[in-house]
Amino acid sequence: MRLYLRNSFLPMAMSAFLAMGCSDKLTGTDEAGGVPVTFSTGMTRAAVDADKKGMQDFLVWGGSDGSNNLFDATAVTPDGYYEGVRYWVSGKTHNFYALHPAGLSGTGCGDDGVRTVTGFDTSAKRGAEAVDLMTADAGGITYTERQSPNAVSLSFSHELSRVRFHIETKEAVNISDIKLAGIVYKGDFTSKAEVSSPWSNTIEATDETTPFTQPELTLAANGESDLLGGDLLLIPQSLNDNCVFTMTWTYKEGDVSRTVNVPLPDAGASEWQKGKSYLYSASIPAQATDITLNVNVGDWNDVKIDVDLE
């Protein structure tokens, strides 16, 4: 068993030589000098890192004759390595389906390419550890004997929204009761195109049960910090007045406290779309001054939308 190196420019004879001795393929042979299937990866413009930085191993399904007879939840690295070797089948049309990252529980993919993830919980990991659910397809690729096929190009796109809350303060404060509630955070995912929403059996973070809280935070004057663990990769959804960000701060000088309960639509975005980034920025003002909440929206880039809230 070994890792197969993605290298689509090797001559056919060299490719066959590299594949000798491998027996863990599902179908396809090298009896007539067959050519191994290789992969190249990339991400759409909406992806976090165009250079694949931060991308993890992913799963691939696919094969010929409309079935997953070559790859069946096979782990592939961002550079296109996979264990063993699979060969193109001459005269057949091939389809490939990918899901990122590998290691998720409850994953599956039918011969029709519909990928599923059951019980996906976006609250489980946050910040640098947040799970970036992505999919990619490559279909209708016909191989003819003695052809030198290109690597299968898998262009990944995000299935989640990237959300972050950031706080700044003019004066020294203690911040408590930090909470995000009313949003959908857990559910079953399907890549089937015909459904109105790819998410079903969803669970909402209620005011009493929300997992999006954090301990009290102390900031010095002119300090700043991300809240709720940094980047949250969340289920795309429409936002209503029940989707509320809450926090209380107490000025260390004068012991004056204030609380805000901000419905997220009031900040300027009425929905979270997949592949989009939403940076909510709150500035704690000097005492007796109204708070300002801003939301920056973009394709993982900041395009500022400012809204002042009482």
Residue pairs with C-beta under 8 A, 6 or more apart in sequence:
1 22
1 24
1 83
1 84
2 22
2 83
2 84
3 77
3 81
3 82
3 83
4 18
4 19
4 36
4 38
4 81
4 82
4 83
4 84
4 85
5 18
5 80
5 81
6 38
6 39
6 40
6 79
6 80
6 81
6 151
7 38
8 38
8 40
8 148
8 149
8 150
8 151
10 18
12 33
12 35
12 146
12 148
13 33
15 35
15 36
16 30
16 33
16 34
16 35
18 36
18 85
19 30
19 34
19 36
19 85
19 87
20 30
22 84
22 85
24 83
24 84
24 85
25 70
25 84
25 85
25 86
25 87
26 63
26 69
26 70
26 71
26 72
26 86
27 63
27 64
27 69
27 70
27 86
27 89
28 34
28 37
28 64
28 70
28 86
28 87
28 88
28 89
29 87
30 87
32 90
32 145
33 146
34 87
34 88
34 90
35 87
35 88
35 143
35 147
35 148
35 149
36 85
36 86
36 87
36 88
37 70
37 71
37 86
37 87
37 88
37 94
37 152
38 80
38 151
38 152
39 60
39 76
39 80
39 82
39 151
39 152
39 153
39 154
40 80
40 151
40 152
40 153
40 154
41 52
41 55
41 58
41 78
41 79
41 80
41 136
41 153
41 154
41 155
41 156
42 50
42 52
42 153
42 154
42 155
42 156
43 49
43 50
43 52
43 55
43 134
43 155
43 156
43 157
44 155
44 156
44 157
44 158
44 275
45 299
46 157
46 158
46 275
46 276
46 299
46 300
47 134
47 156
47 157
47 158
47 275
47 300
48 54
48 132
48 158
48 162
48 300
49 55
52 78
52 79
54 132
55 78
55 100
55 132
55 156
56 78
56 100
56 101
56 102
56 103
56 132
57 75
57 76
57 77
57 78
57 101
57 102
57 103
58 75
58 76
58 78
58 98
58 99
58 100
58 101
58 102
58 134
58 136
58 154
58 156
59 73
59 74
59 75
59 76
59 98
59 99
59 100
59 102
59 107
59 109
60 71
60 73
60 74
60 75
60 76
60 82
60 96
60 97
60 98
60 154
61 68
61 71
61 72
61 73
61 74
61 96
61 97
61 98
61 109
61 113
61 115
62 68
62 70
62 71
62 94
62 95
62 96
62 97
62 113
62 138
63 69
63 70
63 71
63 89
63 94
63 95
64 70
64 89
64 92
64 93
64 94
65 92
66 95
66 111
66 112
67 111
68 109
68 110
68 111
70 86
70 87
70 89
70 94
71 86
71 96
73 107
73 109
74 82
74 83
74 86
75 82
75 83
75 102
76 82
76 98
76 102
80 151
88 94
88 143
88 147
88 149
89 143
90 143
90 144
90 145
91 142
91 143
91 144
91 145
92 142
92 143
93 140
93 141
93 142
94 139
94 141
94 142
94 143
95 113
95 137
95 138
95 139
95 140
95 141
96 137
96 138
96 139
96 141
96 152
96 154
97 109
97 113
97 115
97 135
97 136
97 137
97 191
98 135
98 136
98 137
98 154
98 156
99 107
99 109
99 115
99 117
99 133
99 134
99 135
100 132
100 133
100 134
100 135
100 136
100 156
101 131
101 132
101 133
104 117
104 120
104 131
104 133
105 118
105 119
106 116
106 117
106 118
106 119
106 120
107 115
107 116
107 117
108 115
108 116
109 115
109 116
113 137
113 139
113 191
114 190
114 191
114 192
115 135
115 189
115 190
115 191
116 188
116 189
116 190
116 191
117 133
117 188
117 189
118 188
118 189
119 186
119 187
119 188
120 131
120 133
120 186
120 187
120 188
120 189
120 235
121 185
121 186
122 130
122 131
122 160
122 185
122 186
122 232
122 233
122 234
122 235
123 185
123 186
123 205
123 211
123 212
124 131
125 131
126 228
126 229
126 230
126 231
126 232
127 226
127 229
127 230
127 231
128 230
128 231
130 230
130 231
130 232
130 233
131 233
132 158
132 160
132 233
133 158
133 159
133 160
133 189
133 233
134 156
134 157
134 158
134 159
135 156
135 157
135 159
135 191
136 154
136 155
136 156
136 157
137 154
138 152
138 153
138 154
141 149
141 152
143 149
157 274
157 275
158 274
158 275
159 189
159 191
159 198
159 236
159 274
160 233
160 234
160 235
160 236
160 274
161 233
161 234
161 235
161 236
161 237
161 272
161 273
161 274
161 275
161 276
161 277
161 278
162 231
162 232
162 233
162 234
162 276
162 277
162 278
162 300
163 231
163 232
163 233
163 234
163 272
163 277
163 278
163 280
164 226
164 230
164 231
164 232
164 277
164 278
164 279
164 280
165 180
165 226
165 227
165 228
165 245
165 280
165 282
166 224
166 225
166 226
166 227
166 279
166 280
166 281
166 282
167 175
167 219
167 224
167 225
167 226
167 227
167 247
167 281
167 282
167 283
167 284
168 222
168 223
168 224
168 281
168 282
168 283
168 284
169 219
169 221
169 222
169 223
169 224
169 249
169 283
169 284
170 221
170 222
170 283
170 284
170 285
170 286
171 221
171 251
171 252
171 253
171 284
171 286
171 287
172 218
172 219
172 220
172 221
172 223
172 251
172 252
172 253
173 218
173 219
173 249
173 250
173 251
173 252
173 284
174 216
174 217
174 218
174 249
174 250
174 252
175 216
175 217
175 218
175 219
175 247
175 248
175 249
175 284
176 216
176 217
176 247
176 248
176 249
176 250
177 246
177 247
177 248
177 259
178 213
178 214
178 217
178 227
178 228
178 246
178 247
179 207
179 210
179 212
179 213
179 245
179 246
179 247
180 205
180 210
180 212
180 213
180 228
180 244
180 245
180 246
181 205
181 206
181 207
181 210
181 212
181 242
181 243
181 244
181 246
182 204
182 205
182 206
182 207
182 240
182 242
182 243
182 244
183 204
183 205
183 212
183 234
183 235
183 237
183 239
183 243
183 264
184 199
184 202
184 203
184 204
184 205
184 235
184 237
185 203
185 204
185 205
185 211
185 212
185 234
185 235
186 202
186 203
186 235
187 199
187 200
187 201
187 202
187 203
187 235
188 199
188 200
188 201
189 198
189 199
190 198
190 200
191 198
192 198
199 235
199 236
199 237
202 235
205 211
205 212
207 244
212 228
212 232
213 228
214 227
214 228
214 229
217 225
217 227
219 225
227 247
234 272
235 272
236 271
236 272
236 273
236 274
237 271
237 272
238 270
238 271
239 263
239 264
239 265
239 269
239 270
239 271
239 272
240 263
240 265
241 263
241 265
242 263
243 263
243 264
243 265
244 261
244 262
244 263
244 264
245 260
245 261
245 262
245 264
245 280
246 259
246 260
246 261
246 262
247 259
247 260
247 282
248 257
248 258
248 259
248 260
249 257
249 258
249 284
250 256
250 257
251 257
251 287
254 287
256 287
258 291
260 282
260 291
260 309
262 293
262 309
264 280
266 293
266 307
266 309
267 280
267 293
267 294
267 295
267 307
267 309
268 294
268 295
268 297
268 305
268 306
268 307
269 278
269 295
269 297
269 305
272 278
275 299
275 300
276 297
276 298
276 299
276 300
277 296
277 297
277 298
277 299
277 300
277 301
277 302
278 295
278 296
278 297
279 295
279 296
279 297
279 302
280 293
280 294
280 295
281 293
281 294
281 295
281 296
282 291
282 292
282 293
282 294
283 291
283 292
283 294
284 291
285 291
285 292
290 308
290 309
290 310
291 309
292 306
292 308
292 309
293 307
293 308
293 309
294 304
294 305
294 306
294 307
295 305
295 307
296 302
296 303
296 304
296 305
297 303
297 305
